[in-house]
């Protein structure tokens, strides 16, 4: 049984929808034509009579009716018009069983900060491209001056940010900078994944995420810390770009400083800087996946056994990397030190099986690794500043900063411009490229899924390395001084 009726969304004084009772429905351009028909009962056996529409004319609705009835009789799922987008997004995230905790947290932030406040009130079946356009337009207005009153969507987003509980999301919540195209694209990717699942499950008949034009996002290619850029940084304090890479000599200066400081995690940082491991990969590797005895020393970078373990970024990151003699020596010394820590911990030792652990054997916290790296760079810069500006002696600097005098000597030799811990991966690529390693081998060592990504990423670094090598070669040639 089915019937066709003209309806609209006008509301009375109490806010109740008028539907078929609206007096304006006599106008041709008011409201739309809807079909109500019998659908299969739900899982509880409850009768279902959904509405389908709106259609621009009654004729179009009549033409669509046979298709709807045939679809209903076939037993296929009938879209639930009462299901709101916000409720569906939470259901979708709850049903994702194989997500890593960090990925689940990222998705949850996208939902609670942007998607649900912006479009959560829209019925899932009625979600269209213009809803997404308004959402992304409002996201672009966050932390920007606006003329006039903010849109309703922007107000909902700002209220969601004010109520947010994530104190660690500095980029999203506490930075005064506007949201960039990259963040908008990540939020859209989360929505697109959810809507693709809804389309496959027949919850929607149209996926608007596939037809939205997104703001262009620039690739953040790494730049080399050339002497000119270092000098400019020392003068102004500004970085030439968000992703900066040390030269081989700068990597060596940093590793010398760490080793002289007797940094406990020096072997970990050395491995990242020379073999290009990601932070989570370095924390996730186990002793059982390393071979330090055969003629070819290898390290297998595999997925963790549990979902909450650090491990691979993607399946394509699985790889076996060859270890050089220096890393082998450091890892053997580290294993001996870990054995001593195990004896000292006694019954409190946690046998995690990982190579790099806390002194108690527990897995390392990823943020702590980054914080120790940042503190080392800050200590290096502070030592140089106090020596140059305040005239502190090497002995006083060593005493105040609680480092050996040799570490102070290394710090005073050359400045270390700022980089992030993740940039050590780029430094590893730089070292390999400077050593003449083929780009495809570099790509495999870093665990990139596509060779072109590696080549495209280091397009700006390779020529500068070649130029630096050429200048260094010429500088080694002794020449007679020329008179002016």
C-alpha positions in Angstrom: 0.0 0.0 0.0 1.4 3.4 -1.0 0.3 6.9 -1.5 1.7 10.2 -2.8 1.3 13.5 -1.0 2.7 17.0 -1.1 4.5 18.1 2.0 6.8 20.7 3.4 8.9 21.4 6.5 7.1 24.5 7.7 6.4 24.6 11.4 3.6 26.0 13.5 3.9 28.3 16.6 4.8 25.3 18.8 7.6 24.2 16.4 5.6 21.2 15.1 6.1 20.3 11.4 2.9 21.1 9.4 3.7 18.5 6.7 0.6 18.0 4.5 -1.4 20.7 6.4 0.6 23.7 5.4 -1.7 26.3 3.7 1.1 27.3 1.4 1.1 24.0 -0.4 -1.3 25.3 -2.9 1.6 27.3 -4.4 3.5 25.4 -7.1 6.9 26.3 -5.8 6.3 25.4 -2.2 7.1 22.0 -0.7 7.7 18.8 -2.6 6.1 15.5 -3.5 6.7 12.5 -1.2 5.9 8.8 -1.4 4.9 6.8 1.6 5.0 3.0 1.2 5.2 -0.3 3.0 8.8 -1.6 3.8 9.8 -4.9 5.4 9.4 -4.9 9.2 12.5 -4.1 11.3 14.4 -6.6 13.4 11.8 -6.4 16.1 8.9 -7.0 13.7 7.7 -3.4 13.9 5.8 -2.2 10.9 7.7 0.3 8.8 6.1 2.9 6.5 9.0 5.2 5.4 8.7 8.4 3.3 10.7 8.9 0.1 11.3 12.2 -1.5 11.1 15.0 -2.1 10.3 15.0 -5.8 9.9 18.2 -7.8 6.6 17.0 -9.4 3.8 14.5 -8.8 4.7 12.8 -12.0 8.3 12.2 -11.0 7.0 10.7 -7.7 4.6 8.4 -9.6 7.4 7.2 -11.8 9.6 6.4 -8.8 6.9 4.5 -6.9 7.3 1.2 -8.8 11.0 1.2 -8.3 10.6 1.8 -4.5 8.0 -1.0 -4.2 10.2 -3.5 -6.1 13.2 -2.6 -3.9 11.1 -3.1 -0.8 9.8 -6.5 -2.0 13.3 -7.6 -2.8 14.2 -7.5 0.9 17.0 -4.9 0.4 17.7 -2.5 3.3 15.5 0.6 3.2 17.2 3.8 4.3 16.1 5.0 7.7 15.0 8.6 7.2 15.0 9.2 11.0 18.7 8.4 11.3 20.7 11.6 11.8 24.2 11.9 10.5 25.7 12.4 14.0 24.1 9.2 15.3 25.3 7.3 12.3 28.9 8.6 12.6 29.1 7.4 16.2 27.7 4.0 15.2 30.3 3.8 12.4 33.2 4.7 14.6 32.0 2.2 17.3 31.9 -0.5 14.7 35.5 0.0 13.6 37.2 -2.9 15.4 40.7 -2.9 13.9 41.7 0.8 14.5 44.8 1.6 16.4 44.1 3.7 19.5 45.8 6.8 18.0 43.7 6.5 14.8 40.5 6.0 16.8 41.3 9.1 18.8 42.0 11.1 15.7 38.7 10.0 14.1 36.8 10.8 17.4 38.3 14.3 17.3 37.1 14.8 13.7 33.6 13.7 14.7 33.2 15.6 17.9 35.0 18.8 16.9 33.8 19.3 13.3 31.5 16.7 11.7 28.8 16.2 14.4 28.6 19.9 15.4 28.5 20.9 11.7 26.3 18.3 10.0 25.3 15.9 12.8 21.7 17.3 12.9 21.1 16.6 9.2 19.2 13.3 8.4 21.7 10.9 6.9 19.6 10.3 3.8 19.3 14.0 3.2 23.0 14.9 3.4 24.1 16.7 0.3 27.1 18.6 -1.1 26.0 22.0 0.1 26.0 20.8 3.7 29.6 19.8 3.4 30.5 23.1 1.6 29.0 25.1 4.5 30.9 22.9 7.0 34.3 23.4 5.3 33.7 27.1 4.8 33.0 27.5 8.5 36.2 25.5 9.4 38.2 27.9 7.2 36.8 30.8 9.2 38.0 29.5 12.6 40.6 31.9 14.1 40.1 34.3 11.2 38.4 37.8 11.3 34.9 37.6 9.9 32.5 40.4 8.8 29.1 40.5 10.4 27.5 37.7 12.4 29.1 34.2 12.2 27.1 31.5 10.5 25.1 29.0 12.6 27.6 26.3 11.5 30.6 28.3 12.7 28.9 29.0 16.0 28.3 25.3 16.5 32.0 24.5 15.7 33.2 27.2 18.1 31.0 25.9 20.9 32.3 22.4 20.3 35.9 23.6 20.6 35.1 25.4 23.8 33.6 22.2 25.3 36.3 19.9 24.1 38.2 17.7 26.6 41.3 17.0 24.5 44.0 19.1 26.2 46.8 17.5 24.0 45.4 18.7 20.7 47.4 22.0 20.6 47.1 22.5 16.8 43.3 22.1 16.8 42.3 23.8 20.0 44.9 26.1 21.5 46.7 27.5 18.5 45.6 31.0 17.3 46.4 30.0 13.7 43.5 29.2 11.3 42.9 25.6 10.3 44.9 24.7 7.2 43.8 22.9 4.1 45.5 19.7 5.3 43.3 19.4 8.4 40.2 20.0 6.4 41.2 17.3 4.0 41.8 14.9 6.9 38.4 15.6 8.4 36.9 15.1 4.9 38.7 11.8 4.6 37.2 10.6 7.8 33.7 11.6 6.6 34.3 10.0 3.2 35.2 6.7 4.8 32.0 6.8 6.9 29.8 7.7 4.0 31.3 5.1 1.8 30.4 2.5 4.4 26.9 3.9 4.6 26.6 3.6 0.8 27.8 0.0 0.7 25.3 -0.8 3.5 22.4 0.8 1.5 21.8 3.4 4.2 22.2 6.2 1.7 21.6 6.3 -2.1 23.9 9.2 -2.7 27.4 9.9 -1.3 28.0 13.7 -1.3 31.6 13.4 -0.1 32.7 12.3 -3.6 31.6 15.5 -5.3 33.0 18.2 -3.0 35.8 20.5 -4.1 38.3 20.7 -1.2 40.9 23.5 -0.6 44.3 22.8 -2.1 46.9 21.5 0.3 50.5 22.2 -0.4 53.0 19.4 0.1 55.4 20.2 2.9 58.7 19.2 1.2 61.8 19.1 3.4 64.4 21.9 3.1 68.0 21.4 3.9 69.6 23.5 6.6 72.2 25.2 4.3 74.7 27.7 5.8 72.7 30.6 4.4 69.5 29.3 6.0 71.3 28.7 9.3 72.7 32.3 9.3 69.2 33.7 8.5 67.8 31.6 11.4 70.4 33.0 13.8 69.6 36.5 12.8 65.8 36.3 12.8 64.9 33.2 14.8 62.5 32.1 12.0 62.6 28.7 10.2 62.5 28.7 6.4 59.9 26.0 6.3 57.9 23.6 8.6 60.0 20.6 7.6 63.7 21.1 7.9 66.5 18.6 7.5 70.0 18.6 8.9 73.1 18.2 6.7 75.2 15.1 7.3 77.7 17.2 9.4 74.8 18.6 11.5 73.5 15.0 12.1 77.0 14.1 13.2 77.2 17.1 15.6 73.9 16.2 17.2 74.8 12.5 17.7 78.2 13.5 19.1 76.5 15.8 21.6 74.0 13.1 22.6 76.7 10.5 23.1 78.8 13.0 25.1 75.7 13.8 27.3 75.4 10.1 28.0 71.8 10.2 26.8 70.2 6.9 27.8 68.2 6.6 24.5 71.2 7.5 22.3 71.0 4.2 20.4 67.4 4.8 19.6 68.0 8.2 18.2 71.1 7.0 16.3 68.9 4.2 14.7 66.2 6.7 13.7 68.8 9.1 12.2 70.6 6.5 10.2 68.0 3.9 9.3 64.9 6.2 9.0 62.6 4.4 11.5 59.4 6.1 12.5 59.0 6.9 16.2 56.4 4.2 16.7 58.4 1.7 14.8 61.5 2.2 16.9 59.4 1.7 20.1 57.7 -1.4 18.7 60.6 -3.5 17.6 61.4 -6.6 19.6 64.6 -8.5 20.3 63.1 -11.6 18.5 63.0 -9.6 15.2 66.6 -8.6 15.1 69.6 -10.6 14.0 73.0 -9.4 15.3 74.9 -12.7 14.8 74.7 -13.7 11.1 77.0 -12.1 8.4 74.2 -9.8 7.4 72.8 -8.0 10.4 69.0 -7.2 9.9 66.1 -5.6 11.7 62.6 -6.7 10.9 60.0 -3.9 11.3 56.8 -5.7 11.9 53.3 -5.0 13.3 52.7 -5.2 17.0 50.8 -8.2 18.5 48.3 -6.0 20.3 46.2 -3.1 19.0 47.6 -0.8 21.7 51.2 -1.4 20.7 53.3 1.0 18.7 54.1 -0.4 15.2 53.6 0.1 11.5 51.9 3.1 10.0 50.4 1.0 7.2 50.8 -2.6 5.9 53.2 -1.3 3.3 55.6 -0.2 6.0 56.5 -3.8 6.8 60.2 -4.2 5.9 63.5 -5.7 6.8 66.4 -3.3 7.0 70.1 -4.0 7.1 72.1 -2.7 10.0 75.5 -1.1 9.7 78.4 -1.9 12.1 77.9 1.2 14.3 74.2 0.4 14.9 75.1 -3.3 15.6 77.7 -2.2 18.2 75.2 0.2 19.8 72.5 -2.4 20.0 74.8 -5.0 21.5 75.8 -2.5 24.2 72.2 -1.6 24.8 71.2 -5.2 25.3 74.0 -5.6 27.9 72.7 -2.4 29.6 69.1 -3.6 29.5 70.2 -6.9 31.2 71.8 -4.9 34.0 68.6 -2.9 34.3 66.6 -6.1 34.5 68.7 -7.4 37.4 68.4 -4.0 39.2 64.6 -4.0 38.7 64.2 -7.5 40.1 60.5 -8.6 40.5 59.4 -5.2 39.2 60.8 -5.9 35.7 58.1 -6.0 33.0 59.1 -8.4 30.2 57.7 -6.5 27.2 60.2 -8.1 24.8 60.9 -4.8 23.2 64.4 -3.5 22.4 63.9 0.1 23.7 62.1 0.2 27.0 62.0 2.1 30.2 64.4 1.0 33.0 61.6 -1.2 34.3 61.2 -3.0 30.9 57.9 -1.3 30.1 57.2 0.1 26.6 58.3 3.7 26.0 55.8 6.5 25.7 56.0 8.0 22.3 55.6 11.6 23.5 58.4 11.2 26.0 60.8 10.2 23.2 59.9 13.4 21.4 60.2 15.5 24.6 63.7 14.1 25.4 64.7 15.0 21.8 63.4 18.5 22.1 65.1 19.0 25.5 68.4 17.9 24.0 68.2 20.6 21.3 67.1 23.2 23.8 70.0 22.3 26.1 72.4 22.6 23.1 71.1 26.0 22.2 71.1 27.2 25.8 74.7 26.2 26.4 75.8 28.2 23.3 73.8 31.2 24.3 75.0 31.4 27.8 78.6 31.0 26.6 78.3 33.7 23.9 76.1 36.2 25.7 77.0 35.7 29.4 80.5 34.4 29.1 79.9 31.2 31.2 82.9 28.9 31.3 82.9 25.3 30.2 83.1 24.1 33.7 80.1 26.2 34.9 78.0 25.2 31.9 78.8 21.5 32.5 77.9 21.9 36.2 74.6 23.8 35.7 73.4 21.6 32.8 74.6 18.4 34.5 76.5 17.2 31.5 80.2 16.2 31.0 82.5 19.0 29.9 83.0 17.1 26.6 79.3 17.6 25.8 79.7 21.4 26.3 82.7 21.4 24.0 80.7 19.7 21.3 77.8 22.2 21.8 80.2 25.1 21.3 81.6 23.9 18.0 78.6 24.6 15.8 74.9 25.6 16.1 72.2 23.1 15.6 69.1 24.6 13.9 65.8 23.3 15.0 64.2 20.1 13.6 61.5 17.8 14.8 62.1 14.2 15.9 60.2 13.0 12.8 62.7 15.0 10.7 65.4 12.5 11.7 63.8 10.2 9.2 64.4 12.8 6.5 68.0 13.1 7.8 68.4 9.3 7.3 67.3 9.8 3.7 69.7 12.7 3.3 72.6 10.6 4.6 71.8 7.8 2.2 71.4 10.1 -0.8 74.6 11.9 0.1 76.3 8.5 0.1 75.1 7.8 -3.4 72.3 5.3 -2.4 69.7 4.7 -5.2 66.4 6.5 -4.6 64.5 3.1 -4.8 66.7 1.7 -2.0 66.0 4.8 0.1 62.3 4.4 -0.5 62.4 0.8 0.6 64.5 1.6 3.7 62.1 4.3 4.8 59.0 2.0 4.3 57.3 4.2 1.7 54.5 2.5 -0.1 55.2 4.3 -3.4 58.6 5.1 -4.9 57.3 8.3 -6.5 56.5 9.7 -3.0 60.1 9.3 -2.0 61.4 10.9 -5.2 58.9 13.8 -5.0 59.5 14.4 -1.3 63.3 14.8 -1.7 63.3 16.8 -4.9 64.3 19.9 -3.1 67.0 18.2 -1.0 68.9 16.3 -3.6 70.1 19.3 -5.7 71.3 21.1 -2.5 73.2 18.0 -1.4 74.9 17.8 -4.8 75.8 21.5 -4.7 77.2 21.2 -1.2 79.2 18.1 -2.2 80.6 20.0 -5.3 81.6 23.0 -3.1 83.2 20.7 -0.6 85.2 19.0 -3.3 86.5 22.3 -4.7 87.4 23.6 -1.2 89.7 20.6 -0.7 92.0 21.7 -3.6 94.8 23.9 -2.4 95.2 27.1 -4.5 97.8 29.8 -4.5 96.5 33.2 -3.2 95.7 35.7 -5.9 96.7 39.3 -5.5 93.9 41.8 -5.9 
